[in-house]
């Protein structure tokens, strides 16, 4: 029963993303994937495949991999990043850098890839996708060029360089926390795999879009964004910078990362309220950031966590872990996590693999391999990550025609070599 419900849920989530990534309920648009996951979790509870006691103990366990702590950490970092976006910081920075490209598309393309890569390292791949995709669509339309090279440069860079720091992706946080990997240890091991994957993906993107990038570009179209409230911008940058620094040394201080991130998110909210009160202006940046938080992630993560608990209780996880342990390592975990992310999405895949790694008695290199798979799997198919689901939805709103088949065609060409490069880098550091 547990296997049947779990498999049916995974298949339904996949099909929902493939066929209808967004549905309208009244005036509200929602992603059906989280509703399906929630129904699957409820079915497990109703049939007795998962007890309420087991679920409660899992959600209240005082461990670093507690999904509630992971969600607090992710939402707090997202809050800091989205607040900065509300001030216009990301669009302003992108406009300044992109304007330096003059009339050369290849310079523009490279500048965009570099900017997105740097920002992704210190924020989150989901935030970059939400921030830069509308900007690129607008810019390409004004400049009279195809948006595809720039959209894929943004998406690939965001989901490659998100591997560099543990805060770059919620899957990094989950898998690293489950293995007790601290901020500095993570960076030490993932720096080379990320660099190699980044160089490989950039080279492949240039080769893939070389003909389109030869067309001339209208100069000066990218520098129209301005920052209106510099004080709010400074507050946002200071909070994000200080938070990142403290996260870096959190293991040495003995502080939990989710508490640090939550503290800075609350501090920024208090500062924004104080600034608005002092200037007698609306708290538009704060309210805008709160409205834009990805709330659908909460029921989705908790539901998939419930499904994993049920699989653990039934003994399925232990059997799968034993099978994975027989594959060549770390490539076995890297490739299997990469493929699994494109069947059930990278967040539930990470929840499942955190237990598979434990059940199979895997070495620490296997954890990093699974992290690589969870990030790079995002641009193999749109199902691979929530970032892909959001990206495809935004493109539809801007009337950019990108079919599922075309995404996969580009994804196969770029993701496979990038995965091989990253896993090779992992072998080097271990």
Secondary structure per residue as TSV (DSSP state, phi and psi in degrees):
chain	resnum	aa	ss	phi	psi
A	1	X	-	360.0	-45.1
A	2	X	H	-60.7	-45.9
A	3	X	H	-63.8	-42.6
A	4	X	H	-62.6	-47.2
A	5	X	H	-66.6	-42.4
A	6	X	H	-64.6	-44.0
A	7	X	H	-65.7	-41.9
A	8	X	H	-63.7	-39.8
A	9	X	H	-64.1	-45.9
A	10	X	H	-61.2	-43.6
A	11	X	H	-64.6	-42.3
A	12	X	H	-65.9	-38.7
A	13	X	H	-62.4	-44.7
A	14	X	H	-59.6	-48.7
A	15	X	H	-65.4	-35.2
A	16	X	H	-64.2	-38.1
A	17	X	H	-71.3	-39.0
A	18	X	H	-68.2	-44.2
A	19	X	H	-92.2	-47.7
A	20	X	-	-144.2	83.5
A	21	X	S	-67.8	-12.2
A	22	X	-	-149.0	134.0
A	23	X	E	-125.3	157.3
A	24	X	E	-105.7	127.2
A	25	X	E	-116.4	99.7
A	26	X	T	68.9	-122.1
A	27	X	T	-97.6	0.7
A	28	X	E	-102.6	133.4
A	29	X	E	-99.5	130.0
A	30	X	E	-133.8	156.7
A	31	X	-	-89.4	123.1
A	32	X	H	-69.6	-13.7
A	33	X	H	-60.4	-38.9
A	34	X	H	-75.0	-29.7
A	35	X	H	-67.0	-42.1
A	36	X	H	-63.5	-43.6
A	37	X	H	-62.4	-40.2
A	38	X	H	-64.9	-40.9
A	39	X	H	-63.0	-41.6
A	40	X	H	-61.1	-42.5
A	41	X	H	-65.5	-40.6
A	42	X	H	-64.6	-37.5
A	43	X	H	-63.4	-38.3
A	44	X	H	-64.5	-38.6
A	45	X	H	-69.2	-42.9
A	46	X	H	-65.4	-40.3
A	47	X	T	-80.5	-6.7
A	48	X	T	84.0	5.5
A	49	X	S	-68.0	-23.9
A	50	X	S	-136.2	126.7
A	51	X	-	-87.9	154.3
A	52	X	H	-62.7	-34.1
A	53	X	H	-64.3	-44.2
A	54	X	H	-63.4	-41.6
A	55	X	H	-65.1	-43.9
A	56	X	H	-63.4	-44.5
A	57	X	H	-63.7	-37.2
A	58	X	H	-66.6	-39.5
A	59	X	H	-78.1	-20.2
A	60	X	H	-109.6	4.3
A	61	X	-	-62.4	135.7
A	62	X	-	-85.5	68.5
A	63	X	S	-130.5	161.0
A	64	X	T	-67.3	-22.2
A	65	X	T	-92.0	6.7
A	66	X	-	-55.5	124.0
A	67	X	H	-61.5	-29.0
A	68	X	H	-67.6	-40.1
A	69	X	H	-65.9	-40.0
A	70	X	H	-61.8	-43.2
A	71	X	H	-65.5	-40.6
A	72	X	H	-62.3	-44.2
A	73	X	H	-61.5	-48.8
A	74	X	H	-64.8	-45.6
A	75	X	H	-68.2	-32.9
A	76	X	H	-66.9	-45.7
A	77	X	H	-65.9	-36.6
A	78	X	H	-64.1	-40.1
A	79	X	H	-59.0	-46.5
A	80	X	H	-60.7	-42.5
A	81	X	H	-70.8	-44.6
A	82	X	H	-67.6	-35.2
A	83	X	H	-58.5	-44.6
A	84	X	H	-61.4	-40.0
A	85	X	H	-64.4	-37.0
A	86	X	H	-63.6	-30.3
A	87	X	T	-75.9	-10.4
A	88	X	T	90.4	10.6
A	89	X	H	-62.0	-50.4
A	90	X	H	-64.5	-43.7
A	91	X	H	-66.5	-38.2
A	92	X	H	-63.8	-47.3
A	93	X	H	-62.7	-43.3
A	94	X	H	-62.9	-43.8
A	95	X	H	-60.8	-42.6
A	96	X	H	-63.4	-43.8
A	97	X	H	-71.0	-44.0
A	98	X	H	-67.0	-31.3
A	99	X	H	-66.2	-21.1
A	100	X	T	-73.2	-11.8
A	101	X	T	-74.0	-13.3
A	102	X	T	58.4	-121.6
A	103	X	T	-106.0	7.6
A	104	X	-	-92.1	118.3
A	105	X	H	-68.8	-35.1
A	106	X	H	-67.9	-35.1
A	107	X	H	-67.8	-40.5
A	108	X	H	-62.9	-44.5
A	109	X	H	-60.5	-46.8
A	110	X	H	-65.4	-41.5
A	111	X	H	-61.5	-43.0
A	112	X	H	-63.8	-44.2
A	113	X	H	-60.9	-42.4
A	114	X	H	-66.9	-46.6
A	115	X	H	-60.6	-47.6
A	116	X	H	-62.5	-41.7
A	117	X	H	-61.4	-46.7
A	118	X	H	-65.0	-45.6
A	119	X	H	-67.0	-35.7
A	120	X	H	-63.5	-38.3
A	121	X	H	-56.8	-39.0
A	122	X	H	-100.7	-5.3
A	123	X	S	-121.9	-107.2
A	124	X	-	-160.8	145.9
A	125	X	H	-62.2	-36.6
A	126	X	H	-63.5	-41.2
A	127	X	H	-65.3	-42.2
A	128	X	H	-62.7	-42.1
A	129	X	H	-62.6	-45.0
A	130	X	H	-65.0	-33.5
A	131	X	H	-82.4	-48.4
A	132	X	H	-86.9	-25.9
A	133	X	H	-60.1	-50.4
A	134	X	H	-60.4	-39.0
A	135	X	H	-60.1	-45.7
A	136	X	H	-65.4	-42.9
A	137	X	H	-59.8	-44.4
A	138	X	H	-64.8	-47.2
A	139	X	H	-63.1	-46.3
A	140	X	H	-62.3	-37.6
A	141	X	H	-64.6	-42.4
A	142	X	H	-70.5	-34.8
A	143	X	H	-85.4	-10.1
A	144	X	T	71.5	33.7
A	145	X	S	-123.5	163.5
A	146	X	-	-68.9	132.8
A	147	X	S	-78.6	-14.4
A	148	X	H	-56.8	-47.8
A	149	X	H	-58.0	-40.1
A	150	X	H	-76.5	-36.0
A	151	X	H	-64.8	-43.0
A	152	X	H	-72.6	-33.2
A	153	X	H	-61.4	-44.4
A	154	X	H	-62.2	-50.0
A	155	X	H	-67.2	-43.3
A	156	X	H	-68.1	-44.2
A	157	X	H	-61.6	-43.1
A	158	X	H	-62.8	-36.2
A	159	X	H	-96.5	4.4
A	160	X	H	-103.1	-52.4
A	161	X	G	-77.1	-7.2
A	162	X	G	-67.2	-13.4
A	163	X	G	-75.4	-20.5
A	164	X	S	-62.2	-45.4
A	165	X	S	-115.6	155.4
A	166	X	G	-64.9	-25.1
A	167	X	G	-85.6	-1.5
A	168	X	G	-71.1	-18.7
A	169	X	-	-157.1	138.2
A	170	X	H	-59.2	-26.6
A	171	X	H	-68.3	-35.6
A	172	X	H	-60.1	-47.3
A	173	X	H	-59.6	-46.5
A	174	X	H	-65.3	-51.1
A	175	X	H	-69.1	-40.7
A	176	X	H	-65.7	-41.4
A	177	X	H	-64.2	-38.5
A	178	X	H	-64.4	-27.1
A	179	X	T	-100.5	2.4
A	180	X	T	70.5	30.0
A	181	X	-	-86.9	126.3
A	182	X	-	-87.4	174.2
A	183	X	H	-58.0	-50.7
A	184	X	H	-68.6	-43.6
A	185	X	H	-60.9	-39.5
A	186	X	H	-60.8	-51.3
A	187	X	H	-60.4	-40.6
A	188	X	H	-60.3	-37.0
A	189	X	H	-86.2	-30.5
A	190	X	H	-94.7	-8.2
A	191	X	H	-60.7	-51.0
A	192	X	H	-69.1	-47.2
A	193	X	H	-56.8	-39.7
A	194	X	H	-66.4	-44.0
A	195	X	H	-60.9	-46.9
A	196	X	H	-64.8	-42.1
A	197	X	H	-65.6	-38.2
A	198	X	H	-64.8	-43.8
A	199	X	H	-66.3	-41.8
A	200	X	H	-63.2	-45.6
A	201	X	H	-66.4	-38.7
A	202	X	H	-63.6	-46.9
A	203	X	H	-59.7	-41.6
A	204	X	H	-68.6	-37.6
A	205	X	H	-62.7	-42.3
A	206	X	H	-63.4	-43.7
A	207	X	H	-65.4	-38.8
A	208	X	H	-68.3	-37.5
A	209	X	T	-113.3	20.4
A	210	X	T	-59.8	-36.9
A	211	X	T	-67.7	-43.7
A	212	X	G	-67.4	-31.4
A	213	X	G	-77.3	-7.9
A	214	X	G	-81.6	-16.8
A	215	X	S	-66.9	146.6
A	216	X	-	-68.4	156.4
A	217	X	-	-121.1	138.0
A	218	X	-	-73.4	124.4
A	219	X	T	-75.1	153.3
A	220	X	T	75.5	15.2
A	221	X	-	-87.1	-8.8
A	222	X	S	-103.7	5.2
A	223	X	-	-110.9	31.0
A	224	X	-	-91.6	-15.9
A	225	X	-	-74.6	138.6
A	226	X	-	-131.9	151.4
A	227	X	-	-95.8	117.1
A	228	X	S	-85.8	-36.9
A	229	X	-	-114.6	94.8
A	230	X	H	-70.1	-29.2
A	231	X	H	-66.8	-43.7
A	232	X	H	-62.4	-38.1
A	233	X	H	-63.4	-46.1
A	234	X	H	-62.2	-42.4
A	235	X	H	-59.1	-45.1
A	236	X	H	-64.7	-46.2
A	237	X	H	-64.0	-43.7
A	238	X	H	-62.0	-44.2
A	239	X	H	-65.4	-44.1
A	240	X	H	-65.5	-42.1
A	241	X	H	-65.3	-48.1
A	242	X	H	-65.6	-37.8
A	243	X	H	-62.7	-44.6
A	244	X	H	-62.3	-40.6
A	245	X	H	-62.9	-45.8
A	246	X	H	-66.7	-35.6
A	247	X	H	-63.3	-34.7
A	248	X	H	-62.0	-38.3
A	249	X	T	-105.4	11.0
A	250	X	H	-59.0	-37.8
A	251	X	H	-66.8	-31.0
A	252	X	H	-78.2	-28.2
A	253	X	H	-84.6	-17.3
A	254	X	T	78.6	21.2
A	255	X	-	-99.7	141.0
A	256	X	-	-78.3	138.7
A	257	X	H	-62.3	-36.1
A	258	X	H	-67.4	-32.8
A	259	X	H	-70.8	-38.5
A	260	X	H	-63.1	-49.7
A	261	X	H	-63.0	-42.5
A	262	X	H	-63.3	-39.7
A	263	X	H	-61.9	-42.3
A	264	X	H	-71.7	-35.0
A	265	X	H	-63.9	-43.5
A	266	X	H	-66.9	-38.3
A	267	X	H	-63.6	-43.3
A	268	X	H	-64.0	-40.8
A	269	X	H	-61.3	-43.2
A	270	X	H	-65.0	-41.6
A	271	X	H	-64.9	-40.1
A	272	X	H	-65.2	-40.1
A	273	X	H	-65.4	-41.6
A	274	X	H	-64.8	-40.4
A	275	X	H	-64.1	-42.6
A	276	X	H	-64.9	-38.9
A	277	X	H	-67.0	-40.6
A	278	X	H	-65.9	-38.7
A	279	X	H	-93.5	-2.9
A	280	X	T	54.9	48.1
A	281	X	-	-125.2	159.5
A	282	X	-	-65.0	151.0
A	283	X	-	-86.1	57.1
A	284	X	H	-65.0	-38.4
A	285	X	H	-65.5	-41.7
A	286	X	H	-68.7	-49.1
A	287	X	H	-64.2	-36.7
A	288	X	H	-63.4	-40.9
A	289	X	H	-66.5	-42.8
A	290	X	H	-62.5	-40.5
A	291	X	H	-66.3	-30.4
A	292	X	H	-89.7	-2.2
A	293	X	S	-63.6	141.5
A	294	X	-	-77.7	75.1
A	295	X	T	-64.4	-24.4
A	296	X	H	-61.8	-21.4
A	297	X	H	-65.4	-29.4
A	298	X	H	-63.8	-58.3
A	299	X	H	-65.1	-30.3
A	300	X	H	-66.0	-50.6
A	301	X	H	-64.0	-45.4
A	302	X	H	-65.7	-37.5
A	303	X	H	-67.3	-44.1
A	304	X	H	-68.8	-31.6
A	305	X	H	-63.8	-40.3
A	306	X	H	-62.8	-39.4
A	307	X	H	-65.0	-41.2
A	308	X	H	-64.2	-40.1
A	309	X	H	-60.0	-39.8
A	310	X	H	-66.5	-41.0
A	311	X	H	-64.7	-37.6
A	312	X	H	-62.9	-45.6
A	313	X	H	-64.3	-31.0
A	314	X	H	-85.1	-8.4
A	315	X	T	89.1	0.3
A	316	X	H	-66.4	-41.8
A	317	X	H	-60.1	-42.1
A	318	X	H	-62.2	-40.2
A	319	X	H	-66.6	-44.1
A	320	X	H	-64.8	-39.0
A	321	X	H	-62.2	-39.3
A	322	X	H	-65.5	-38.7
A	323	X	H	-66.8	-43.7
A	324	X	H	-65.0	-34.4
A	325	X	H	-64.2	-20.4
A	326	X	T	-82.8	-12.8
A	327	X	S	-79.5	156.6
A	328	X	-	-59.5	133.6
A	329	X	T	-111.5	146.7
A	330	X	T	-88.1	1.9
A	331	X	H	-61.3	-33.4
A	332	X	H	-60.0	-47.3
A	333	X	H	-72.2	-34.6
A	334	X	H	-64.7	-48.8
A	335	X	H	-70.0	-42.5
A	336	X	H	-66.2	-38.3
A	337	X	H	-69.5	-37.7
A	338	X	H	-58.5	-46.4
A	339	X	H	-73.1	-40.6
A	340	X	H	-63.5	-35.2
A	341	X	H	-60.5	-30.8
A	342	X	H	-89.8	6.2
A	343	X	H	-108.7	-43.1
A	344	X	H	-121.7	7.7
A	345	X	-	81.6	151.1
A	346	X	H	-72.6	-24.2
A	347	X	H	-72.0	-53.8
A	348	X	H	-63.2	-30.8
A	349	X	H	-60.4	-42.3
A	350	X	H	-66.9	-38.7
A	351	X	H	-61.4	-44.5
A	352	X	H	-67.0	-46.2
A	353	X	H	-68.9	-26.4
A	354	X	H	-61.0	-33.7
A	355	X	H	-85.2	-33.4
A	356	X	H	-63.0	-40.0
A	357	X	H	-62.4	-41.0
A	358	X	H	-69.3	-43.8
A	359	X	H	-64.6	-34.2
A	360	X	T	-88.8	-0.5
A	361	X	T	61.6	38.0
A	362	X	-	-70.2	154.6
A	363	X	-	-76.7	166.9
A	364	X	H	-64.1	-29.1
A	365	X	H	-62.6	-29.6
A	366	X	H	-67.0	-32.9
A	367	X	H	-63.9	-45.6
A	368	X	H	-64.8	-35.9
A	369	X	H	-63.4	-41.1
A	370	X	H	-66.1	-35.8
A	371	X	H	-63.9	-42.5
A	372	X	H	-59.9	-46.5
A	373	X	H	-61.6	-37.1
A	374	X	H	-69.3	-28.7
A	375	X	H	-85.5	-52.1
A	376	X	H	-72.8	-22.4
A	377	X	G	-63.3	-17.3
A	378	X	G	-63.7	-29.6
A	379	X	G	-112.0	27.4
A	380	X	T	-90.8	-48.0
A	381	X	S	-140.9	161.0
A	382	X	G	-63.8	-18.2
A	383	X	G	-74.8	-18.9
A	384	X	G	-60.5	-25.6
A	385	X	-	-157.0	157.7
A	386	X	H	-62.0	-31.0
A	387	X	H	-59.1	-39.4
A	388	X	H	-66.8	-40.4
A	389	X	H	-63.1	-46.1
A	390	X	H	-64.5	-40.3
A	391	X	H	-62.3	-48.6
A	392	X	H	-62.9	-36.6
A	393	X	H	-66.1	-42.9
A	394	X	H	-64.3	-41.0
A	395	X	H	-60.7	-38.4
A	396	X	H	-63.4	-38.7
A	397	X	H	-64.4	-29.4
A	398	X	T	-97.9	12.5
A	399	X	T	58.3	35.7
A	400	X	-	-93.1	119.1
A	401	X	-	-85.2	105.2
A	402	X	-	-135.5	107.4
A	403	X	-	-78.6	163.8
A	404	X	H	-60.6	-41.7
A	405	X	H	-65.9	-40.1
A	406	X	H	-67.7	-39.0
A	407	X	H	-58.0	-47.5
A	408	X	H	-64.7	-38.5
A	409	X	H	-60.6	-47.0
A	410	X	H	-67.8	-40.3
A	411	X	H	-61.4	-41.2
A	412	X	H	-63.2	-44.3
A	413	X	H	-62.6	-38.4
A	414	X	H	-91.3	-44.3
A	415	X	H	-71.2	-37.2
A	416	X	H	-61.9	-52.3
A	417	X	H	-63.9	-36.4
A	418	X	H	-63.9	-40.6
A	419	X	H	-63.2	-44.6
A	420	X	H	-61.9	-41.4
A	421	X	H	-64.9	-43.0
A	422	X	H	-65.2	-44.1
A	423	X	H	-67.9	-33.8
A	424	X	H	-64.1	-41.9
A	425	X	H	-61.1	-36.4
A	426	X	H	-65.8	-39.7
A	427	X	H	-63.3	-37.4
A	428	X	H	-64.1	-45.7
A	429	X	H	-74.9	-20.4
A	430	X	-	-100.5	360.0
